[in-house]
Amino acid sequence: MRTLLFVLLLAYAQPLRERAAKGDAEAQFNLGKNYEAGRGGLKKDYAEAARWYLKSAEQGNVYAQASLGILYHAGKGVAQDNVRAEMWFLIAADRAPAGDRDTILEMKDSVAAHLTPRQKAEAQRLAHEWKAK
C-alpha cells in the first residue's frame, strides 16, 4: 500500500515539475511549496523551494514573492537577509489581492522592526529596481 501511495505521489509531482520547467508560474509556486513542506513525494528542501519560488516570483506571482520574503527572514534555503525579506514583502504587498495584503504587510512590518532606516531604504531601492524591470 505504501509503495502504491509513493507511485501515485510521484505521478502527481512529475506533471507539476514538467509544467514548472516550462515556465508555468503557478506550477513553479506549487512545486516550491511542495519542496518547502516535503509533500507530493518530494523531500523537504528549502534551497530547492527558494529556487522555484524565485522563478515564479520573477513572473509576478505574489505568493511566491511573499514566500521568498519568509525564507529570507528565516534563513531557510537562502542566507538570512532581512533586507531581501523586506524587499520581497514590499513587492508582494504592492500587488496582493485585498484579502491577502494585510497579512503580507504584517509580515513586512515584523521584518521592518529589525531594520535600520538605512536598511529599510535599501530594501525600498531594491524593490523599486525590481519593479522597474
TIMI-2910 file (N, C-alpha, C, CB; in pm, 1 decimal, decimal comma, always signed):
<rs>
+----------+----------+----------+----------+----------+----------+----------+----------+----------+----------+----------+----------+------+
!      n_x !      n_y !      n_z !     ca_x !     ca_y !     ca_z !      c_x !      c_y !      c_z !     cb_x !     cb_y !     cb_z ! resn !
+----------+----------+----------+----------+----------+----------+----------+----------+----------+----------+----------+----------+------+
!    +82,9 !   -119,3 !     +0,0 !     +0,0 !     +0,0 !     +0,0 !    +87,3 !   +125,8 !     +0,0 !    -94,3 !     -0,2 !   +121,5 !  Met !
!   +192,9 !   +124,3 !    +80,4 !   +280,4 !   +240,0 !    +89,8 !   +351,3 !   +266,7 !    -43,5 !   +383,2 !   +219,6 !   +201,4 !  Arg !
!   +392,0 !   +161,6 !   -112,5 !   +457,6 !   +175,1 !   -242,2 !   +361,1 !   +235,6 !   -343,3 !   +509,4 !    +38,4 !   -292,0 !  Thr !
!   +237,1 !   +192,4 !   -341,9 !   +136,2 !   +247,0 !   -433,2 !   +117,3 !   +395,6 !   -407,6 !     +1,9 !   +172,6 !   -417,5 !  Leu !
!   +111,5 !   +435,5 !   -282,6 !    +96,2 !   +575,8 !   -248,3 !   +214,3 !   +656,7 !   -300,4 !    +82,5 !   +592,8 !    -96,7 !  Leu !
!   +334,7 !   +605,2 !   -284,7 !   +454,2 !   +674,2 !   -333,4 !   +448,8 !   +689,3 !   -485,2 !   +581,8 !   +598,0 !   -291,7 !  Phe !
!   +409,5 !   +584,5 !   -555,7 !   +399,6 !   +589,9 !   -701,7 !   +295,9 !   +693,3 !   -744,0 !   +363,4 !   +451,4 !   -759,1 !  Val !
!   +183,5 !   +697,4 !   -675,8 !    +79,6 !   +795,7 !   -707,8 !   +128,5 !   +937,7 !   -682,0 !    -47,2 !   +768,3 !   -625,9 !  Leu !
!   +198,2 !   +958,4 !   -570,5 !   +251,4 !  +1090,8 !   -540,4 !   +356,7 !  +1132,5 !   -642,2 !   +310,6 !  +1093,5 !   -399,9 !  Leu !
!   +439,9 !  +1041,2 !   -682,1 !   +541,8 !  +1069,9 !   -782,1 !   +477,0 !  +1103,9 !   -916,1 !   +637,2 !   +950,5 !   -797,5 !  Leu !
!   +370,9 !  +1033,8 !   -950,4 !   +299,2 !  +1062,5 !  -1074,9 !   +238,1 !  +1202,4 !  -1069,9 !   +189,2 !   +956,8 !  -1100,2 !  Ala !
!   +191,2 !  +1244,5 !   -953,2 !   +136,9 !  +1379,0 !   -937,4 !   +247,4 !  +1483,4 !   -950,1 !    +65,9 !  +1392,7 !   -801,9 !  Tyr !
!   +362,0 !  +1457,8 !   -889,7 !   +470,6 !  +1554,5 !   -888,3 !   +530,7 !  +1574,9 !  -1027,0 !   +578,0 !  +1510,2 !   -791,6 !  Ala !
!   +535,8 !  +1470,0 !  -1107,1 !   +601,6 !  +1481,0 !  -1237,0 !   +533,3 !  +1581,9 !  -1329,7 !   +605,5 !  +1345,5 !  -1303,7 !  Gln !
!   +400,9 !  +1575,6 !  -1351,5 !   +339,7 !  +1677,0 !  -1438,1 !   +359,0 !  +1818,1 !  -1382,3 !   +190,5 !  +1648,1 !  -1455,9 !  Pro !
!   +355,4 !  +1832,1 !  -1251,8 !   +377,8 !  +1962,1 !  -1190,1 !   +519,1 !  +2009,9 !  -1222,1 !   +355,6 !  +1955,1 !  -1036,9 !  Leu !
!   +616,5 !  +1923,4 !  -1209,5 !   +755,2 !  +1957,0 !  -1238,9 !   +770,6 !  +1992,9 !  -1387,2 !   +848,7 !  +1839,6 !  -1201,3 !  Arg !
!   +701,9 !  +1919,9 !  -1474,1 !   +708,8 !  +1949,0 !  -1617,4 !   +650,5 !  +2087,0 !  -1648,4 !   +634,3 !  +1840,9 !  -1697,6 !  Glu !
!   +535,1 !  +2117,2 !  -1590,3 !   +474,4 !  +2249,1 !  -1612,3 !   +564,1 !  +2359,3 !  -1556,9 !   +334,8 !  +2256,3 !  -1546,9 !  Arg !
!   +622,2 !  +2333,7 !  -1440,2 !   +711,7 !  +2432,4 !  -1379,1 !   +833,8 !  +2455,7 !  -1467,9 !   +755,7 !  +2386,1 !  -1238,5 !  Ala !
!   +890,3 !  +2348,5 !  -1520,1 !  +1008,5 !  +2359,7 !  -1605,8 !   +977,9 !  +2434,9 !  -1734,8 !  +1062,9 !  +2221,3 !  -1638,7 !  Ala !
!   +852,3 !  +2429,7 !  -1777,2 !   +811,3 !  +2500,3 !  -1899,2 !   +777,7 !  +2647,2 !  -1872,7 !   +691,0 !  +2430,8 !  -1961,6 !  Lys !
!   +788,6 !  +2690,3 !  -1745,6 !   +768,8 !  +2831,7 !  -1714,0 !   +634,4 !  +2868,3 !  -1655,9 !   +789,2 !  +2910,3 !  -1834,0 !  Gly !
!   +552,4 !  +2770,5 !  -1619,3 !   +421,6 !  +2797,0 !  -1558,9 !   +443,1 !  +2849,7 !  -1416,1 !   +332,2 !  +2667,3 !  -1558,3 !  Asp !
!   +414,7 !  +2977,7 !  -1394,4 !   +441,1 !  +3042,3 !  -1265,0 !   +364,2 !  +2977,4 !  -1150,6 !   +405,6 !  +3189,7 !  -1272,3 !  Ala !
!   +240,3 !  +2938,1 !  -1175,1 !   +160,7 !  +2874,3 !  -1069,5 !   +219,7 !  +2738,0 !  -1034,0 !    +12,9 !  +2859,1 !  -1113,9 !  Glu !
!   +261,1 !  +2661,8 !  -1134,2 !   +323,9 !  +2531,5 !  -1109,8 !   +457,0 !  +2550,1 !  -1036,1 !   +346,2 !  +2455,5 !  -1243,6 !  Ala !
!   +532,3 !  +2652,5 !  -1072,4 !   +659,4 !  +2680,4 !  -1004,1 !   +634,6 !  +2711,3 !   -857,1 !   +733,5 !  +2798,3 !  -1071,6 !  Gln !
!   +533,0 !  +2792,5 !   -829,2 !   +499,0 !  +2823,7 !   -690,7 !   +459,3 !  +2696,8 !   -615,4 !   +385,0 !  +2927,2 !   -685,2 !  Phe !
!   +371,9 !  +2616,3 !   -676,4 !   +326,7 !  +2493,5 !   -610,1 !   +440,0 !  +2394,9 !   -588,9 !   +216,9 !  +2427,8 !   -690,8 !  Asn !
!   +530,7 !  +2385,9 !   -684,2 !   +646,9 !  +2298,9 !   -667,1 !   +734,1 !  +2349,9 !   -551,8 !   +729,2 !  +2291,2 !   -798,6 !  Leu !
!   +750,9 !  +2481,0 !   -544,1 !   +823,6 !  +2539,4 !   -432,0 !   +758,4 !  +2505,5 !   -299,0 !   +832,8 !  +2689,8 !   -448,0 !  Gly !
!   +626,3 !  +2515,2 !   -292,2 !   +553,4 !  +2481,4 !   -168,8 !   +575,0 !  +2334,8 !   -132,6 !   +402,1 !  +2510,7 !   -184,9 !  Lys !
!   +571,5 !  +2248,6 !   -234,5 !   +591,8 !  +2106,1 !   -207,7 !   +731,8 !  +2078,5 !   -154,3 !   +567,6 !  +2024,5 !   -334,4 !  Asn !
!   +832,0 !  +2145,6 !   -209,2 !   +968,0 !  +2129,8 !   -156,2 !   +978,2 !  +2188,7 !    -15,8 !  +1070,8 !  +2197,1 !   -249,5 !  Tyr !
!   +915,0 !  +2300,8 !     +7,2 !   +921,9 !  +2362,0 !   +140,7 !   +857,7 !  +2272,9 !   +246,3 !   +853,4 !  +2499,2 !   +140,1 !  Glu !
!   +746,0 !  +2211,3 !   +211,7 !   +672,3 !  +2129,6 !   +308,3 !   +714,4 !  +1982,4 !   +307,5 !   +524,5 !  +2139,6 !   +280,5 !  Ala !
!   +787,6 !  +1940,5 !   +204,1 !   +822,7 !  +1799,1 !   +193,2 !   +700,4 !  +1714,7 !   +163,5 !   +889,6 !  +1750,6 !   +321,1 !  Gly !
!   +620,9 !  +1758,9 !    +67,0 !   +499,4 !  +1684,3 !    +31,6 !   +499,0 !  +1655,1 !   -118,3 !   +371,4 !  +1763,7 !    +72,1 !  Arg !
!   +399,2 !  +1581,0 !   -161,3 !   +389,2 !  +1547,2 !   -302,5 !   +498,9 !  +1453,6 !   -348,2 !   +392,2 !  +1671,6 !   -385,2 !  Gly !
!   +550,2 !  +1372,5 !   -256,4 !   +655,2 !  +1278,2 !   -290,6 !   +794,4 !  +1339,6 !   -294,2 !   +625,3 !  +1217,0 !   -422,0 !  Gly !
!   +805,4 !  +1463,8 !   -252,6 !   +934,1 !  +1533,4 !   -255,1 !   +992,2 !  +1545,0 !   -114,6 !   +918,7 !  +1672,9 !   -317,6 !  Leu !
!  +1123,6 !  +1537,2 !   -108,0 !  +1194,7 !  +1556,1 !    +18,5 !  +1197,4 !  +1705,9 !    +50,7 !  +1340,5 !  +1497,2 !    +11,1 !  Lys !
!  +1183,2 !  +1740,5 !   +177,1 !  +1189,8 !  +1880,6 !   +218,0 !  +1325,7 !  +1937,2 !   +179,3 !  +1165,0 !  +1895,7 !   +371,0 !  Lys !
!  +1322,5 !  +2047,8 !   +105,0 !  +1446,0 !  +2107,9 !    +55,1 !  +1420,9 !  +2257,6 !    +37,2 !  +1492,5 !  +2041,0 !    -80,1 !  Asp !
!  +1463,4 !  +2336,6 !   +136,3 !  +1436,2 !  +2480,3 !   +133,6 !  +1508,6 !  +2551,8 !    +19,5 !  +1476,0 !  +2542,5 !   +265,8 !  Tyr !
!  +1629,3 !  +2505,9 !    -13,1 !  +1702,5 !  +2569,8 !   -123,3 !  +1628,8 !  +2548,6 !   -255,6 !  +1846,6 !  +2513,9 !   -132,7 !  Ala !
!  +1577,9 !  +2429,2 !   -275,5 !  +1502,0 !  +2400,0 !   -397,9 !  +1369,9 !  +2477,9 !   -396,6 !  +1475,0 !  +2246,4 !   -411,2 !  Glu !
!  +1308,8 !  +2489,7 !   -280,7 !  +1186,2 !  +2570,1 !   -269,2 !  +1215,4 !  +2714,6 !   -309,0 !  +1129,1 !  +2564,0 !   -124,2 !  Ala !
!  +1323,9 !  +2769,3 !   -258,1 !  +1360,5 !  +2908,2 !   -290,0 !  +1386,3 !  +2924,5 !   -439,5 !  +1485,4 !  +2951,2 !   -209,8 !  Ala !
!  +1448,7 !  +2825,4 !   -500,2 !  +1478,1 !  +2831,7 !   -643,8 !  +1349,2 !  +2839,7 !   -725,7 !  +1560,8 !  +2709,1 !   -687,1 !  Arg !
!  +1251,0 !  +2757,4 !   -691,2 !  +1124,8 !  +2757,5 !   -765,8 !  +1041,7 !  +2881,6 !   -732,8 !  +1044,0 !  +2630,1 !   -734,8 !  Trp !
!  +1044,8 !  +2924,8 !   -607,7 !   +974,2 !  +3048,8 !   -572,7 !  +1029,5 !  +3166,3 !   -653,2 !   +986,3 !  +3077,6 !   -421,1 !  Tyr !
!  +1162,6 !  +3171,6 !   -666,6 !  +1223,2 !  +3282,7 !   -739,3 !  +1176,5 !  +3284,0 !   -884,8 !  +1376,5 !  +3273,8 !   -732,5 !  Leu !
!  +1172,5 !  +3168,0 !   -947,2 !  +1126,4 !  +3160,4 !  -1086,0 !   +983,1 !  +3212,5 !  -1097,0 !  +1134,9 !  +3015,0 !  -1138,7 !  Lys !
!   +898,8 !  +3172,9 !  -1003,8 !   +760,1 !  +3217,0 !  -1004,4 !   +748,6 !  +3365,5 !   -968,5 !   +677,8 !  +3132,6 !   -906,9 !  Ser !
!   +824,6 !  +3407,9 !   -869,1 !   +821,5 !  +3548,5 !   -824,7 !   +863,2 !  +3642,2 !   -937,0 !   +913,5 !  +3568,9 !   -703,0 !  Ala !
!   +962,6 !  +3599,5 !  -1015,1 !  +1009,3 !  +3683,2 !  -1125,1 !   +902,7 !  +3702,8 !  -1232,0 !  +1133,0 !  +3622,7 !  -1187,1 !  Glu !
!   +803,3 !  +3614,5 !  -1232,9 !   +691,1 !  +3627,4 !  -1327,0 !   +573,2 !  +3701,3 !  -1263,4 !   +645,8 !  +3488,7 !  -1375,3 !  Gln !
!   +592,3 !  +3748,4 !  -1140,1 !   +489,2 !  +3828,9 !  -1074,7 !   +396,7 !  +3755,3 !   -980,3 !   +408,3 !  +3893,0 !  -1176,3 !  Gly !
!   +426,4 !  +3630,6 !   -946,7 !   +340,3 !  +3557,2 !   -853,9 !   +357,8 !  +3613,9 !   -713,0 !   +372,8 !  +3404,7 !   -856,4 !  Asn !
!   +253,8 !  +3678,4 !   -663,7 !   +254,9 !  +3746,1 !   -533,6 !   +287,2 !  +3648,8 !   -420,4 !   +119,7 !  +3813,3 !   -507,6 !  Val !
!   +232,1 !  +3528,1 !   -426,7 !   +250,6 !  +3432,5 !   -318,0 !   +393,1 !  +3377,4 !   -316,6 !   +150,1 !  +3317,8 !   -330,5 !  Tyr !
!   +453,2 !  +3363,4 !   -433,7 !   +594,1 !  +3322,5 !   -440,1 !   +682,1 !  +3434,5 !   -385,4 !   +635,4 !  +3287,0 !   -586,3 !  Ala !
!   +646,4 !  +3557,4 !   -415,4 !   +722,4 !  +3672,0 !   -364,1 !   +717,2 !  +3675,7 !   -211,7 !   +667,6 !  +3804,2 !   -422,5 !  Gln !
!   +597,8 !  +3659,1 !   -155,7 !   +583,8 !  +3658,9 !     -9,6 !   +656,9 !  +3538,8 !    +51,3 !   +434,1 !  +3656,5 !    +30,5 !  Ala !
!   +650,8 !  +3424,6 !    -16,5 !   +719,4 !  +3305,6 !    +33,9 !   +870,6 !  +3326,5 !    +35,6 !   +683,9 !  +3183,1 !    -51,5 !  Ser !
!   +923,2 !  +3395,3 !    -64,9 !  +1066,4 !  +3428,7 !    -63,4 !  +1097,8 !  +3519,1 !    +55,0 !  +1108,4 !  +3497,4 !   -195,8 !  Leu !
!  +1010,5 !  +3613,9 !    +83,1 !  +1030,0 !  +3700,1 !   +199,6 !  +1040,8 !  +3619,0 !   +327,5 !   +915,9 !  +3800,1 !   +211,3 !  Gly !
!   +954,9 !  +3520,1 !   +340,7 !   +956,1 !  +3434,6 !   +459,5 !  +1087,3 !  +3356,9 !   +467,4 !   +836,0 !  +3337,2 !   +457,9 !  Ile !
!  +1130,3 !  +3298,5 !   +354,5 !  +1255,2 !  +3220,7 !   +355,5 !  +1375,8 !  +3308,7 !   +387,0 !  +1275,6 !  +3151,2 !   +220,5 !  Leu !
!  +1381,0 !  +3428,1 !   +329,1 !  +1493,7 !  +3518,3 !   +359,0 !  +1492,3 !  +3560,9 !   +505,9 !  +1488,6 !  +3643,2 !   +267,9 !  Tyr !
!  +1375,9 !  +3586,0 !   +560,0 !  +1367,3 !  +3626,7 !   +701,0 !  +1415,9 !  +3514,2 !   +792,6 !  +1221,8 !  +3666,1 !   +737,4 !  His !
!  +1377,3 !  +3391,4 !   +760,2 !  +1413,1 !  +3276,5 !   +843,9 !  +1550,9 !  +3220,0 !   +810,5 !  +1309,0 !  +3167,7 !   +829,0 !  Ala !
!  +1605,4 !  +3255,9 !   +694,4 !  +1732,8 !  +3198,7 !   +652,5 !  +1720,7 !  +3052,1 !   +616,7 !  +1835,6 !  +3216,0 !   +761,0 !  Gly !
!  +1609,7 !  +3015,5 !   +555,8 !  +1586,8 !  +2876,1 !   +515,6 !  +1606,7 !  +2863,6 !   +365,4 !  +1443,9 !  +2828,3 !   +556,0 !  Lys !
!  +1709,1 !  +2789,3 !   +325,4 !  +1737,6 !  +2767,2 !   +184,9 !  +1812,5 !  +2881,1 !   +118,6 !  +1611,5 !  +2743,3 !   +112,3 !  Gly !
!  +1823,2 !  +2991,5 !   +187,9 !  +1895,7 !  +3111,0 !   +143,5 !  +1964,8 !  +3169,6 !   +266,1 !  +1798,9 !  +3217,0 !    +75,3 !  Val !
!  +2063,2 !  +3253,2 !   +242,0 !  +2127,4 !  +3320,3 !   +355,5 !  +2025,9 !  +3412,9 !   +421,5 !  +2254,0 !  +3400,2 !   +310,0 !  Ala !
!  +2022,8 !  +3415,6 !   +552,6 !  +1929,5 !  +3503,1 !   +624,1 !  +1960,3 !  +3647,5 !   +586,4 !  +1939,2 !  +3482,4 !   +779,4 !  Gln !
!  +1857,5 !  +3720,2 !   +541,8 !  +1877,5 !  +3856,2 !   +492,2 !  +1745,9 !  +3932,2 !   +504,9 !  +1928,0 !  +3855,7 !   +344,0 !  Asp !
!  +1734,9 !  +4011,7 !   +610,8 !  +1611,0 !  +4085,4 !   +632,9 !  +1588,7 !  +4196,9 !   +531,7 !  +1610,4 !  +4142,9 !   +771,2 !  Asn !
!  +1693,8 !  +4247,9 !   +470,9 !  +1675,4 !  +4348,4 !   +366,1 !  +1606,8 !  +4283,7 !   +246,1 !  +1811,9 !  +4411,5 !   +324,3 !  Val !
!  +1654,0 !  +4165,6 !   +206,2 !  +1589,6 !  +4093,0 !    +95,3 !  +1447,6 !  +4050,1 !   +133,6 !  +1673,8 !  +3968,7 !    +55,6 !  Arg !
!  +1428,3 !  +4008,5 !   +257,4 !  +1293,4 !  +3972,6 !   +302,6 !  +1200,4 !  +4092,0 !   +288,5 !  +1295,5 !  +3923,3 !   +449,2 !  Ala !
!  +1244,7 !  +4205,6 !   +336,5 !  +1164,9 !  +4328,2 !   +327,7 !  +1136,6 !  +4363,1 !   +180,9 !  +1237,9 !  +4445,8 !   +398,1 !  Glu !
!  +1238,3 !  +4350,5 !    +96,9 !  +1220,9 !  +4378,5 !    -45,9 !  +1108,8 !  +4293,0 !   -104,4 !  +1352,2 !  +4353,2 !   -122,4 !  Met !
!  +1112,7 !  +4162,6 !    -79,5 !  +1011,0 !  +4073,1 !   -136,7 !   +873,3 !  +4101,4 !    -78,3 !  +1048,8 !  +3926,5 !   -112,2 !  Trp !
!   +865,6 !  +4133,8 !    +50,2 !   +735,3 !  +4167,9 !   +108,1 !   +680,5 !  +4297,4 !    +47,9 !   +746,6 !  +4181,5 !   +260,9 !  Phe !
!   +766,9 !  +4395,0 !    +23,7 !   +722,9 !  +4519,5 !    -40,1 !   +667,6 !  +4491,9 !   -180,2 !   +839,8 !  +4620,4 !    -47,9 !  Leu !
!   +737,4 !  +4410,5 !   -255,7 !   +694,5 !  +4377,5 !   -391,7 !   +560,8 !  +4304,0 !   -387,5 !   +801,5 !  +4291,6 !   -463,9 !  Ile !
!   +549,6 !  +4205,2 !   -298,7 !   +426,4 !  +4126,4 !   -289,6 !   +308,3 !  +4211,3 !   -243,1 !   +446,0 !  +4008,6 !   -194,5 !  Ala !
!   +331,0 !  +4294,2 !   -143,4 !   +221,9 !  +4375,7 !    -88,7 !   +167,1 !  +4473,3 !   -191,7 !   +269,7 !  +4452,1 !    +34,2 !  Ala !
!   +253,4 !  +4517,7 !   -279,6 !   +213,2 !  +4614,1 !   -382,0 !   +108,9 !  +4557,0 !   -476,9 !   +334,0 !  +4659,8 !   -460,9 !  Asp !
!   +111,1 !  +4425,6 !   -500,4 !    +22,5 !  +4364,8 !   -599,1 !    -73,1 !  +4262,1 !   -539,8 !   +103,9 !  +4300,2 !   -706,3 !  Arg !
!    -69,5 !  +4243,0 !   -409,7 !   -151,1 !  +4138,8 !   -346,8 !   -299,7 !  +4173,6 !   -350,7 !   -106,7 !  +4116,9 !   -202,2 !  Ala !
!   -383,9 !  +4070,9 !   -362,8 !   -528,3 !  +4093,7 !   -351,9 !   -560,7 !  +4149,0 !   -213,0 !   -607,7 !  +3961,9 !   -378,5 !  Pro !
!   -665,2 !  +4227,5 !   -205,4 !   -701,5 !  +4296,0 !    -80,3 !   -706,5 !  +4200,6 !    +39,3 !   -836,6 !  +4364,8 !    -96,2 !  Ala !
!   -761,0 !  +4083,2 !    +21,6 !   -774,3 !  +3989,2 !   +133,0 !   -642,7 !  +3936,3 !   +185,6 !   -858,5 !  +3874,9 !    +91,7 !  Gly !
!   -538,5 !  +3939,2 !   +104,7 !   -407,5 !  +3887,5 !   +146,1 !   -307,1 !  +3997,3 !   +177,3 !   -351,5 !  +3798,2 !    +38,7 !  Asp !
!   -337,5 !  +4116,3 !   +134,5 !   -243,4 !  +4228,2 !   +150,2 !   -210,8 !  +4254,9 !   +297,2 !   -301,1 !  +4355,0 !    +86,2 !  Arg !
!   -311,4 !  +4253,0 !   +383,7 !   -288,2 !  +4281,9 !   +525,6 !   -191,5 !  +4181,5 !   +588,9 !   -420,9 !  +4281,1 !   +601,8 !  Asp !
!   -206,6 !  +4054,5 !   +553,7 !   -116,8 !  +3952,5 !   +608,8 !    +26,4 !  +3976,4 !   +562,9 !   -162,8 !  +3811,7 !   +567,3 !  Thr !
!    +43,6 !  +4008,2 !   +435,4 !   +177,1 !  +4035,4 !   +382,9 !   +235,1 !  +4159,9 !   +448,3 !   +173,1 !  +4052,2 !   +229,9 !  Ile !
!   +152,6 !  +4261,8 !   +468,0 !   +200,3 !  +4383,5 !   +534,6 !   +239,9 !  +4356,8 !   +679,6 !    +92,8 !  +4492,1 !   +529,6 !  Leu !
!   +168,5 !  +4268,2 !   +747,1 !   +204,9 !  +4231,9 !   +884,4 !   +341,9 !  +4164,3 !   +886,7 !    +97,7 !  +4138,7 !   +946,5 !  Glu !
!   +366,3 !  +4074,5 !   +791,3 !   +496,9 !  +4008,8 !   +785,1 !   +604,8 !  +4111,9 !   +754,0 !   +497,1 !  +3896,1 !   +678,6 !  Met !
!   +576,5 !  +4203,3 !   +661,8 !   +670,9 !  +4309,4 !   +625,8 !   +703,1 !  +4394,8 !   +748,0 !   +613,8 !  +4397,4 !   +512,3 !  Lys !
!   +601,3 !  +4434,2 !   +821,3 !   +621,9 !  +4517,2 !   +940,1 !   +703,0 !  +4444,4 !  +1046,7 !   +487,7 !  +4560,3 !   +997,9 !  Asp !
!   +681,8 !  +4313,5 !  +1057,3 !   +757,9 !  +4234,2 !  +1153,8 !   +906,2 !  +4235,6 !  +1118,4 !   +705,4 !  +4089,3 !  +1158,8 !  Ser !
!   +937,4 !  +4224,9 !   +989,2 !  +1076,7 !  +4229,8 !   +944,1 !  +1131,7 !  +4370,6 !   +959,7 !  +1088,5 !  +4183,5 !   +797,3 !  Val !
!  +1052,3 !  +4470,0 !   +921,8 !  +1096,6 !  +4610,0 !   +926,7 !  +1136,5 !  +4651,5 !  +1067,5 !   +986,4 !  +4702,1 !   +875,1 !  Ala !
!  +1076,1 !  +4590,5 !  +1167,6 !  +1108,7 !  +4622,7 !  +1307,1 !  +1254,1 !  +4589,5 !  +1339,8 !  +1015,4 !  +4546,9 !  +1402,1 !  Ala !
!  +1317,4 !  +4504,2 !  +1259,3 !  +1456,4 !  +4464,0 !  +1281,7 !  +1555,0 !  +4538,2 !  +1191,6 !  +1470,7 !  +4315,2 !  +1259,9 !  His !
!  +1505,1 !  +4633,5 !  +1114,5 !  +1590,7 !  +4703,8 !  +1018,6 !  +1621,4 !  +4845,9 !  +1063,7 !  +1524,7 !  +4706,7 !   +881,5 !  Leu !
!  +1738,4 !  +4891,5 !  +1026,9 !  +1774,2 !  +5032,2 !  +1048,3 !  +1709,3 !  +5114,4 !   +936,6 !  +1931,5 !  +5052,4 !  +1050,5 !  Thr !
!  +1701,0 !  +5245,8 !   +953,1 !  +1648,3 !  +5329,2 !   +844,1 !  +1725,4 !  +5309,0 !   +713,7 !  +1652,9 !  +5476,6 !   +884,1 !  Pro !
!  +1855,4 !  +5291,4 !   +721,7 !  +1936,4 !  +5269,7 !   +601,6 !  +1897,7 !  +5137,0 !   +533,7 !  +2087,7 !  +5270,0 !   +637,5 !  Arg !
!  +1877,1 !  +5033,2 !   +613,8 !  +1838,3 !  +4903,6 !   +558,3 !  +1698,7 !  +4910,0 !   +494,7 !  +1841,7 !  +4795,6 !   +668,1 !  Gln !
!  +1607,5 !  +4982,1 !   +559,3 !  +1473,3 !  +4998,8 !   +500,9 !  +1482,2 !  +5070,2 !   +366,8 !  +1381,0 !  +5077,6 !   +596,8 !  Lys !
!  +1565,0 !  +5172,2 !   +359,8 !  +1582,6 !  +5245,9 !   +234,3 !  +1642,6 !  +5154,8 !   +127,1 !  +1672,9 !  +5369,8 !   +256,1 !  Ala !
!  +1736,5 !  +5069,8 !   +166,1 !  +1796,9 !  +4976,1 !    +71,2 !  +1692,6 !  +4877,1 !    +19,3 !  +1914,0 !  +4900,3 !   +137,1 !  Glu !
!  +1607,5 !  +4827,0 !   +107,7 !  +1501,2 !  +4734,4 !    +66,6 !  +1405,0 !  +4803,3 !    -29,9 !  +1424,2 !  +4681,2 !   +190,1 !  Ala !
!  +1371,6 !  +4926,6 !     -1,3 !  +1282,2 !  +5001,7 !    -90,8 !  +1348,4 !  +5026,2 !   -226,5 !  +1242,1 !  +5136,4 !    -26,4 !  Gln !
!  +1477,5 !  +5056,6 !   -226,4 !  +1550,0 !  +5077,9 !   -351,1 !  +1551,4 !  +4949,5 !   -434,1 !  +1694,1 !  +5125,2 !   -322,5 !  Arg !
!  +1581,3 !  +4837,0 !   -369,0 !  +1585,1 !  +4708,6 !   -439,5 !  +1447,0 !  +4672,3 !   -495,7 !  +1634,7 !  +4597,3 !   -345,0 !  Leu !
!  +1343,1 !  +4696,4 !   -417,4 !  +1207,0 !  +4667,9 !   -464,1 !  +1171,8 !  +4756,1 !   -583,4 !  +1104,9 !  +4689,1 !   -350,3 !  Ala !
!  +1208,8 !  +4881,9 !   -576,3 !  +1181,8 !  +4975,0 !   -686,6 !  +1255,2 !  +4931,3 !   -813,3 !  +1223,6 !  +5118,7 !   -647,7 !  His !
!  +1381,0 !  +4892,0 !   -798,4 !  +1459,1 !  +4844,6 !   -913,0 !  +1398,7 !  +4718,1 !   -971,7 !  +1604,3 !  +4819,1 !   -872,0 !  Glu !
!  +1352,7 !  +4627,2 !   -885,2 !  +1292,7 !  +4503,7 !   -933,3 !  +1165,8 !  +4534,0 !  -1011,7 !  +1262,3 !  +4409,0 !   -816,2 !  Trp !
!  +1082,8 !  +4622,4 !   -959,0 !   +957,5 !  +4657,1 !  -1025,8 !   +981,1 !  +4725,1 !  -1159,5 !   +874,0 !  +4746,8 !   -937,2 !  Lys !
!  +1091,0 !  +4796,3 !  -1171,6 !  +1121,4 !  +4869,3 !  -1294,3 !  +1164,1 !  +4777,0 !  -1407,7 !  +1229,9 !  +4971,1 !  -1268,2 !  Ala !
!  +1200,5 !  +4653,5 !  -1376,0 !  +1246,9 !  +4559,8 !  -1480,7 !  +1134,8 !  +4525,4 !  -1575,1 !  +1303,5 !  +4431,3 !  -1418,6 !  Lys !
+----------+----------+----------+----------+----------+----------+----------+----------+----------+----------+----------+----------+------+
</rs>
